[in-house]
Amino acid sequence: MTEPINVFDFTVSRHRDGPEIFLSGFEGVLLADCYAGYEAIELGSAGKIRRAACVAHARRKVFEARSNHPAHAAMLLGLFQRLYDSAVRNDLDVFVYVKDVLDRLLAGSHDYAGLRPDVWKLAHPEAVRVYREDERRHRAEVKSAKRARRCTGRR
């Protein structure tokens, strides 16, 4: 098995031939933006390339659909925001948490209790961002020091 790698390639134009030439012979998952040319590349690969988009692009597409489908877009944007906020509040790696929740929901999971961030992080301790605790501790120390200086009249 080969290790996954990140590759970035730049072409001057938005023509499909640049990515098509670059990706010739490639097999695997192509994480790319929502450029329509990638769909043709995926279809022309005979199943060798699977296209994936990041959550930010998916959210942007929902955001752009607000004028055509305001109620649906508002509901989905609210879900995106709640997922993000709950991941941050629970010191979770936002990407890992949101991806896992969306993958499970799209696969048909009805274990909603297991998707709550406080429950989810017990099963995924590797996704807890420990450095956030250090950030909070540092902010508390700075705040305490400022308060002490104010009480003594020093700035």
N, C-alpha and C positions, 0 to 999 in steps of 0.2 A: 504494500500500500504506500502511496506517495503522500508526503506531507502537503497540507493545503498551503497555498501561497497567495499573496496579494500582488496583482500586476496592474499597472496603470499605463495606458497608451494614449497618445494624443495625436489627432489628425486635424489639419487646418479646416477641413470641411465637415459637414454633418452627413455626408454621403455614407451609405451602408457599406460600400466596398472597403473602407478602412478597417472597421471591426470584422468584416467578413474574411478579409485576408489574414488579419492578425489571429483570428480564432480558428482558422482552418486546421483541422486535425485535433482540436481541443475536445475533450470529453469531460463532462462534469457539470457542476452548478456554476452558472454565471450570475454573480450579484452585480446588477447594473441599475442605472437610473431607468426611468420609464420611456426612454427613447423608443419610438415605434419600430425602428430598424432592427432592434434586437429580437422582436417577435418573429420576423421573417428568418433571421439567423437560427433561432430556436426551431422553427418549423422545418427549415431546410436541413437540419442536422440529423434527421431520422432518429430522433430520440436520444442522441448522444449528448446534447446540451439541454439542461433545464435552466430556465431563467428564473431568477428570484429578485425581488425588489426589497429594499429596506423599509422599515416601518415609517421612517420620515417621509419617504416618497408616497407610501400608501396614505399617510395622514394628509399630505399635501393634496392628493387627488380627491380625498373626501372634502377637504377645505374648498377646493375649486368647484365642487358640485353643489355648494350651498345655494346658488341661485336657481338651479333646476330642481333640487330636492331638499328644500330647507329643513323639513322635519327630520328626515333620515340623517342628513349631514349633521345636524345639531346633536342628535342622539349619539352618533358615532364619535364625533369630536369630544363629546362629554365623556364617553367611555375611554377614549385615548387619554384625556386629561386625568381622569380618576386613576387609571392604571399607572400613569407616570407619577402622580402625586403619592399614591400609596407605596410605590417602590421607593421613592425618595424618603418618605416618612419612616420606612422600615429599614433604611440603610441597605437596600438591595441594589445590585447592579441592574440598572434600569433596562438595558438591552436584554440581558439574560431573562429577567422576570417577564417582561412584556412579550418576548418571543415565545417563551414556554407557554404562557397563558393563551396567547393567540393560537399557537399550534394546537394546544389541547382543545380549545373551543371549536376551531375549524375541523378537528378530527371527530367532533361530536361528543366530547366529554360533558357530563352533567354533574361532575364532582365540583360544584361551585365552592363548597366549604374548603376543599383542598387548594383552591386557587387564591384564597384570601392570603395577603402577603404575610401576615403573622404566622399562618399555618405553613405556607409554602416555604418560608425561609428555614423552618425546622428540618425540612426534607432536603434543602439545598444550602447547607452551611457555606459551601464554597462561593456562593453568590452574594454573601453578606460583605459589605464594604467596611472593613474594620477601620480604615483610615478616617472614616467619617466620625468615629468616636474621638479620635485624636483632634480633628478639626473642632468638634464641639467643646472638648476640654480646653483647647487653646483659646477659643472665643470666650469661654467662661473666665479663664484666667485674666485675659486682657480686660474684660468688663470689670472684674473684681479689682484689678490694679487701678483702673480709671476711677472707680468709686472711692478707693482708698486715697488717691491723690486729691480728689475733690473734697473729701472730709478733712484732709490736712491743709487744704488751701493751696496745694501745689498743682501745677498743670503739667 
